[in-house]
């Protein structure tokens, strides 16, 4: 009798709580910060952020002529340097070209760069 009463109590409790077969839905996640995620509608926000961080001013130019001149002067000076296991030797040939020899001191491998 006690067993039937327990079964009846469980049945009544199940009916009262509305137990039904379980159902599930797909879990979806979306970023709330527009800087993250792959939403194509965030492009205006990302472009605005990039433009706000841009410090380059339109119309400014680099002085490449000065850089080029300093580079030529440093290469035309004959010198030999050792950097770690590498020897770098800069010489000027008779025809005016600059020759840079790069020698790996451990393997003896030589690379030669000729700058007209």
N, C-alpha and C positions, 0 to 999 in steps of 0.2 A: 504494500500500500504506500509505504513511504517512497518507494521508487517511482510509482505513478504520479505521486504528488510533485516530486522533483521534476519529472519530465513535463508535467502540466505547467509548472512555474516557469520553466525555461521557454516553453512554447508561448506562454502569455507575455513574457518579457520580450521575446523576439518580435512578436506581433506589435507590441506597444512601441518599440523603438523603431519600427519600420525597417527591419533588416531586409535587404534586398540583394540581389546579386551585384557584385562590385562592378564598377565601370571606371575606365581611366581615359584621360585625354592626353594629348601630346604636350610636353612641357616646352614652353617657348621663352626665350630670354632675349631681351633687346637692351642695348646700352642706352642709358639716359643722357650721357655726355655726348654731344654731337661730334667731338673730336675723335671718338672711337667708333668702330663699327664700319660696315661696308655699305651704308645707305647712300645712294647716289644723290639724295636731296641734301646731304650735308656739305656738298661742294662749295656752296656760297659761304658757309661758316669757315671752312678750312681755308678758302682763298682769302677771306678777310683776316684770319689769324696770321697767315703767311705775310700778307701785305703790311700788317701792323708791326711785324718783327723785322721787316726789310730795312736795312740801314743804308743800302746803296742809293746814291743820288744819281738821277738821270743826267747825262751830259758830262760826267766826270770821266777822265781818261787816265790811264796809267802812263808813267813816263818810261816807256819801253826803250826809248833811245838811250837813256842814261844807263839802264840795266844792261843793254846790249854792249855799250861801250865799256862798262866795268868788267863784263864777262870776257870780252876780247882782251882787255889789258891783263887780266889775271891769267888767261890762258897763254898769252904771248910771253909771259915771264918764264924763262926756263927754271924749273925747280923739281925737286924730288921729295916726295913725302911717303912716309910709312904709316898706314892706318891699319892697326891690328896685324893681320897676316897678309896685307896687300900693300904692294909698292906702286905708287902712282908717279910717273915721270912725265913731265911736260917739256917738249922741245919745239923749236921752230925750224922747219926745213928750209933749204936754200931757195925753194920756189915760193916761200912765204906762207905755206900751209902750217898749221899747228898739229903736232903729233902728240897724242896722249897714249902712253904705254901703261897698261894695267897688268901687274904681275902678281899672281897668287904665289906667295912665298912657300907655302906648304906643298903645293902640287907642281909648281913651276909653270903653270898654264899662263900664257901671255895673250892679252887682248889689246889690239891696237886700234885707236880711233883717230882718223885723219879729218881735220876740219879745214876746209878750203878758205 
